[in-house]
Amino acid sequence: MRLDQMVSVLRSKNAGPLVLTFDLVFPDEARFNHVAAAAEVLRAEVARRYGEALERVAVHIYRPALAIKISIPRKVMSGDPGDRDVYGAQQHVPLLGIEL
């Protein structure tokens, strides 16, 4: 199943000027558990899709909220020349089609 079909929220945002973070919030425990069990596959796919080294992709699982947070370094610091998304709010699109 595709990631965008399993989450109720999938968004990106800055976590400071140098880090981009993705929030995945799930509507039920079954979908959350499915993705949480595949966290290393998800991490590797994020690294591949964003051209990042695997060790620079952090995945944080937070069971009480049925949520997963993924963080990667920004390629360009927020607000620097060449930054096309100052808030990091449009960077989640490559995650939509991930199959898990």
Rosetta blueprint (number, residue, H / E / L):
1 M L
2 R E
3 L H
4 D H
5 Q H
6 M H
7 V L
8 S L
9 V E
10 L E
11 R E
12 S E
13 K E
14 N E
15 A L
16 G L
17 P L
18 L L
19 V E
20 L E
21 T E
22 F E
23 D E
24 L E
25 V E
26 F L
27 P L
28 D L
29 E H
30 A H
31 R H
32 F H
33 N H
34 H H
35 V H
36 A H
37 A H
38 A L
39 A H
40 E H
41 V H
42 L H
43 R H
44 A H
45 E H
46 V H
47 A H
48 R H
49 R H
50 Y H
51 G L
52 E L
53 A L
54 L H
55 E H
56 R H
57 V L
58 A E
59 V E
60 H E
61 I E
62 Y E
63 R H
64 P H
65 A H
66 L L
67 A E
68 I E
69 K E
70 I E
71 S E
72 I E
73 P E
74 R L
75 K L
76 V L
77 M L
78 S L
79 G L
80 D L
81 P L
82 G L
83 D L
84 R L
85 D L
86 V L
87 Y L
88 G L
89 A L
90 Q L
91 Q L
92 H L
93 V H
94 P H
95 L H
96 L L
97 G L
98 I L
99 E E
100 L L
